[in-house]
Amino acid sequence: MTPEEEVLSTLDGLVRAGKLGHIGVSNFSGWHLMKSLAVSDRYGYPRYVAHQVYLFAGRARLRNGS
């Protein structure tokens, strides 16, 4: 089992148990997200429905007041 399959299998169990309604990711590269979506489609796991990009450089500028 690949890491993507393992994570998505676990999330699938949580969705089926009603613990989660939807799943999303943060800071995935484009290829990583597409690979995970392909695994979801292949095995019938839930698909990620949200992708949040967190920029560390932007936060540093905010702290410095620039």
N, C-alpha and C positions, 0 to 999 in steps of 0.2 A: 504494500500500500504506500503510495507517495504521500508526502506531507499534505498536499492539497486534498487528496482523497480522505486522509485521516481527519483533517479539520472539518471538511464538509460533511463527512459521515457523522461526526459528533454534533455539529450544528443541526443536521437533519433530525437527529434524535431529539434535540431540544425543541425544535419547531413542532415535531409530531406530538411531543408531550405537552404542548401548549405553553411552554416556558418562554418562547420567543415568537414574535409575530413575523418579523422580517429580519434579514441580516444585511450588514454592510461592512465596508472595509475602510481603513484609513492608511494613507501613505503607501498604497500598492503602486508599483510601476504599471504601465499600460500592459506590458507583456504578461506580468504576473496576474493581473486581473483577468485578461483574456484566457490564460491557461486555466484559472479557477472556474471561469464560466463554462469552458469546454468540458471540464470534469463534471460540473453540475449537470450539464446537458447529457453527458454520456451515461451517468449513473442515476439520473432522476433526483438528484439532490436539489435543495432550494438554491436559487440564484441570488447573488448579491444584488440588492436593489439600491444601494447608496455607496458612493465613493467620495470620501472626504480627503482633500489634499491639505496637509498642514505644512506651512512654510516656516521653518525656524528662523530664517534671516529676517522675515517680516516682524516677528516677535521681538528680536533683538533691537530693531530700529524703534519699535514702540517703547521699549524700556528706556532707551537712550533719549527719547524725545525728538528724534529726527523725523 
